[in-house]
Amino acid sequence: MSKISWRHVSALALAAFFVVGALSNIFAPGAIYEEYLKWGYPSWFHFVTGSLELTAAVLLARERTRLLGSAIGCTIMLAALATVTLHGEYGHGVAPIVVATLTLVVGWITWRTRFSAST
């Protein structure tokens, strides 16, 4: 059995989270669609969010593009946090804070691994 590093597993788990988020936003069941409208976003904006989340997931899954995937994923989560905070839905801010923190950790680990490998 091959050894898989915890760094790789954590990045793949994060990528899986973004895939689920992407599918939820792209296919936007009624409740999600209504939230976007309630927050003042255009009716098509859930496609943008879902596409960005899917992009982050694909980039996170590959080691060469993981740093960019982390940056995109963190940006998405900070935007989600800003949205729910501006609308006073503070309870909905926990998940974006947790995921943004995890994407920062994955990005930092990726950055350190690249930096230490190049020196």
C-alpha positions as CSV (number, residue, x, y, z in Angstrom):
1,M,0.0,0.0,0.0
2,S,1.4,3.4,-1.0
3,K,1.8,6.2,1.6
4,I,-0.3,9.2,1.0
5,S,0.7,12.3,2.8
6,W,-1.7,14.1,5.1
7,R,-1.0,17.3,3.1
8,H,-2.3,15.7,0.0
9,V,-5.4,14.2,1.8
10,S,-6.3,17.6,3.3
11,A,-6.1,19.2,-0.1
12,L,-8.2,16.5,-1.7
13,A,-10.8,16.8,1.2
14,L,-11.0,20.5,0.6
15,A,-11.3,19.9,-3.2
16,A,-14.2,17.5,-2.4
17,F,-15.9,20.2,-0.3
18,F,-15.6,22.7,-3.2
19,V,-17.1,20.1,-5.7
20,V,-20.1,19.6,-3.4
21,G,-20.4,23.4,-3.1
22,A,-20.1,23.8,-6.8
23,L,-22.8,21.3,-7.6
24,S,-25.1,22.9,-5.0
25,N,-24.6,26.3,-6.5
26,I,-24.7,25.3,-10.2
27,F,-27.9,23.3,-9.8
28,A,-29.2,25.7,-7.1
29,P,-32.2,24.2,-5.5
30,G,-35.0,26.7,-4.6
31,A,-33.6,27.7,-1.2
32,I,-30.1,28.5,-2.5
33,Y,-31.5,30.3,-5.6
34,E,-33.8,32.4,-3.3
35,E,-30.9,33.3,-1.0
36,Y,-28.9,34.7,-3.9
37,L,-31.9,36.8,-4.9
38,K,-32.5,37.9,-1.3
39,W,-28.9,39.1,-1.1
40,G,-29.3,41.2,-4.2
41,Y,-27.3,39.1,-6.7
42,P,-28.5,38.6,-10.2
43,S,-30.5,35.5,-11.0
44,W,-27.5,33.9,-12.9
45,F,-24.9,34.6,-10.2
46,H,-25.1,31.1,-8.6
47,F,-23.6,29.8,-11.9
48,V,-20.6,32.1,-11.4
49,T,-20.1,31.0,-7.8
50,G,-20.5,27.3,-8.7
51,S,-18.0,27.6,-11.6
52,L,-15.4,29.3,-9.4
53,E,-15.9,26.6,-6.7
54,L,-15.4,23.9,-9.4
55,T,-12.3,25.7,-10.6
56,A,-10.9,25.9,-7.1
57,A,-11.6,22.1,-6.6
58,V,-9.8,21.1,-9.8
59,L,-6.8,23.3,-9.0
60,L,-6.6,22.1,-5.4
61,A,-6.6,18.5,-6.5
62,R,-3.4,18.9,-8.5
63,E,-0.2,19.6,-6.6
64,R,1.2,21.9,-9.3
65,T,-1.9,24.2,-9.2
66,R,-2.8,23.8,-5.5
67,L,-1.5,27.3,-4.5
68,L,-3.8,29.0,-7.0
69,G,-6.7,26.7,-6.0
70,S,-6.1,27.7,-2.4
71,A,-6.2,31.4,-3.3
72,I,-9.4,31.1,-5.4
73,G,-11.0,28.9,-2.7
74,C,-10.1,31.4,0.1
75,T,-11.4,34.3,-2.0
76,I,-14.7,32.5,-2.6
77,M,-15.1,31.8,1.1
78,L,-14.2,35.4,2.2
79,A,-16.8,36.7,-0.3
80,A,-19.4,34.3,1.2
81,L,-18.5,35.5,4.6
82,A,-18.8,39.2,3.6
83,T,-22.2,38.5,2.0
84,V,-23.7,36.8,5.1
85,T,-22.1,39.4,7.4
86,L,-23.5,42.3,5.5
87,H,-26.9,40.8,5.6
88,G,-26.7,40.1,9.4
89,E,-26.8,36.3,9.0
90,Y,-23.9,35.7,11.3
91,G,-24.7,32.1,12.0
92,H,-24.1,31.3,8.3
93,G,-20.6,32.7,8.6
94,V,-19.1,29.8,10.6
95,A,-18.6,27.5,7.6
96,P,-17.0,30.2,5.4
97,I,-14.6,31.1,8.2
98,V,-13.6,27.4,8.8
99,V,-13.2,26.7,5.1
100,A,-11.3,29.9,4.4
101,T,-8.9,29.0,7.3
102,L,-8.4,25.5,5.9
103,T,-7.7,26.9,2.4
104,L,-5.2,29.3,4.0
105,V,-3.5,26.4,5.8
106,V,-3.4,24.3,2.6
107,G,-2.0,27.2,0.7
108,W,0.6,28.0,3.3
109,I,1.7,24.3,3.4
110,T,2.0,24.3,-0.4
111,W,3.9,27.5,-0.4
112,R,6.4,26.3,2.3
113,T,6.8,22.9,0.5
114,R,7.7,24.7,-2.7
115,F,10.0,27.2,-1.0
116,S,11.9,24.5,0.9
117,A,12.2,22.4,-2.3
118,S,13.7,25.2,-4.2
119,T,16.4,26.1,-1.7
